[in-house]
Amino acid sequence: MQAQRDETRAIQSNMEGLIRSKSERTRRTLSSSSESDTDLVPNIKPSTPKKLAADISVPKFEAWRASWEDYTKLCNVNSIKLDHQQLLLRSLMSLDM
């Protein structure tokens, strides 16, 4: 009975060691990697969303907004200065807006 408990503890200890070493390797790999999330995305040149018209319907606006959000993620717009983000957004609005 004692031998079985000792064997179970040894197995648990080995499993914990494996988990710990894998977790440490993963942490080292992630911290030493110079890639960001956007580096993992292939070099994609997304098309710019169409200009937003002043007389747009709600469903069309929601579709435009989804295309804008996709565009900002693919182009990593959040990494640029806020005033440049605003300029980009305004450039996609019609003069009537």
C-alpha positions in Angstrom: 0.0 0.0 0.0 2.8 2.4 0.9 4.7 1.6 -2.2 1.6 2.4 -4.3 1.3 5.8 -2.6 4.9 6.5 -3.2 4.6 5.6 -6.8 1.5 7.9 -7.2 3.4 10.8 -5.5 6.3 10.2 -7.8 4.1 10.3 -10.9 2.3 13.5 -9.7 5.7 15.1 -9.0 6.9 14.2 -12.5 3.7 15.6 -14.1 4.0 18.8 -12.1 7.7 19.1 -13.2 6.7 18.6 -16.8 4.0 21.2 -16.6 6.3 23.7 -14.8 9.1 23.2 -17.4 6.7 23.5 -20.4 5.2 26.6 -18.9 8.7 28.1 -18.3 9.8 27.3 -21.9 6.6 28.9 -23.2 7.1 32.0 -21.1 10.8 32.3 -22.2 9.8 31.9 -25.8 7.1 34.5 -25.6 9.3 37.0 -23.7 12.2 36.5 -26.1 10.1 36.7 -29.2 10.1 40.1 -30.9 6.9 39.3 -32.8 3.7 41.1 -31.8 0.3 39.8 -32.6 0.3 41.7 -35.9 3.6 40.1 -37.0 1.8 36.8 -37.0 -0.7 38.0 -39.6 0.7 37.8 -43.1 1.5 41.0 -44.9 -2.0 41.8 -46.1 -3.0 45.0 -47.9 -6.6 45.4 -47.0 -8.8 47.6 -49.1 -9.8 50.8 -47.5 -13.5 51.0 -46.5 -15.7 53.0 -48.8 -16.5 56.6 -47.8 -19.2 57.0 -45.3 -22.2 58.9 -46.7 -24.3 61.3 -44.7 -27.6 59.7 -45.7 -26.6 56.1 -44.8 -29.1 53.6 -43.3 -28.5 51.9 -40.0 -27.9 48.5 -41.6 -25.4 49.9 -44.1 -23.7 51.9 -41.3 -23.3 48.7 -39.3 -21.8 47.0 -42.3 -19.5 49.9 -42.9 -18.5 49.9 -39.2 -17.6 46.2 -39.4 -15.4 46.9 -42.4 -13.8 49.8 -40.6 -13.0 47.6 -37.5 -11.5 44.9 -39.7 -9.4 47.5 -41.5 -8.1 49.0 -38.2 -7.1 45.5 -36.9 -5.4 44.5 -40.1 -3.5 47.8 -40.4 -2.8 48.0 -36.7 -4.3 51.5 -36.5 -4.4 51.4 -32.7 -0.6 51.7 -32.7 -0.6 55.1 -34.3 -1.1 58.4 -32.6 -4.7 59.3 -31.8 -4.8 62.4 -34.0 -3.6 60.3 -36.9 -6.4 57.8 -36.2 -8.9 60.6 -36.3 -7.4 61.9 -39.6 -7.8 58.5 -41.1 -11.4 58.2 -40.0 -12.3 61.6 -41.3 -10.7 60.8 -44.6 -13.3 58.0 -44.9 -16.2 60.3 -44.4 -18.0 62.2 -47.2 -17.9 66.0 -47.2 -21.6 66.0 -46.2 -20.7 64.3 -42.9 
